[in-house]
Amino acid sequence: MPTTTISKIKTKHNNLYLRVAQGHFATNHSHSNYYIDVAAQKSRLSEAKAVARELCSGYNYSTKIVDTILCLDGTEVIGTCLANELTKNEFMNINAHQTIYIVTPETTSGSQLLFRDNIVPMIQGKHVLVLAVSVATGYTAKAAIEAVKYYGGEVVGVASIFSTAEECGGYPVTSVFNPNDLPGYFTCPSNECPLCKEGKKIDALMNCHGFSKL
C-alpha cells in the first residue's frame, strides 16, 4: 500500500475508526509496519469525545482520584473531554475538587520534560494521569512518568489511543485500540526490524504529528 494512502478501518467502538497506512515506518526509537493516523481523534470534537468515553470506561470502578491530566503528543482536546467525563456527577471516581487541570510539558533540547514554575503546582502533590497518543516502545510515556515524579506528583496511570502494552513504567495502561485491531502489526527496535533484514527501504519517518516520505 502506498504510504500516502490512509485506509479507514471500522472497529467495534461507536464513532471510532482506525486510520492507518501500511509500509516501513521509522521513529526515533523504533520501526513499524503501520502508521496510525490519529489526527481526527486529536482534533475532531466528536471523535475526541468518543475516545474520552472509551478511556473513561476503564476507570468506572476505580477509587483513584485524578487531579491533573498530563497531555502528550497534542492530546489536549481529548484530555479536556476526558476531564469532563471524569468530573460528571454520576461518575464513581469523583475528583476531590470537582475540577481537573489539563497541562502539557515543554521538551528541552535533550528531550527532557520541563514544567515552568507556574505549572508546577498543578503537578506537585497531585494525582496525575498521563495521556498519550500511543504506548508502543513506551519511551515518551516513561519520560512523562519520571517527570511527574521529579516534580512531586503521583502517577495514577497511563491512557492512550493505541497501546501494545498493558503497563508502562509499572503503571496500568488503558487504551482504546491495541494490536488486535491491526492484522500483522509489529513495532520493534531498528536492529530487530524484519523489514530491514529483508532489505526493504524505509518508506517514511513518523512522529506524533504525522509522517514524511523519504
C-alpha angles and dihedrals in degrees: 000000000000113000090235091062116090115195122205114224119195114225136192090260118096115248091000129113134174112233110198145161123206124220140086110313132177135199129182089271110027152009126240140178093224135059110204112206109209097164092113093049090050097043111025111081097213092052093042089054091049091051090048092051091051092048092045091056087068090064099044094116099025120127092203120114120222114208098163136024112208106207118208130185096017097305096139095118091052090044091054091049090047091051089052091052093047093052098048112125093238093053114110095219099063113189111239094236099031090241137083130207117231110206139167127201129231118235120223124216087262091057093251119141117241135192120197120232094259091053097045094082087061089059106029112090091358132121103243129199113200113219119196138168092236142351108211109127088010091220097129096040092049090051088053092049091052091048092052091051092046091054092048101259129134117234113221098181149307126266125190144165092236129017138172093193137061093211137029126192089349095307128109118258121216115194140171096217134029137178091280086074092058119057112227095000118167139169124183145148113292093248090058098045112130092204091057090049089053089054095247113152122233111265098199147349115241140191137157091293097055139273136296121207118233 
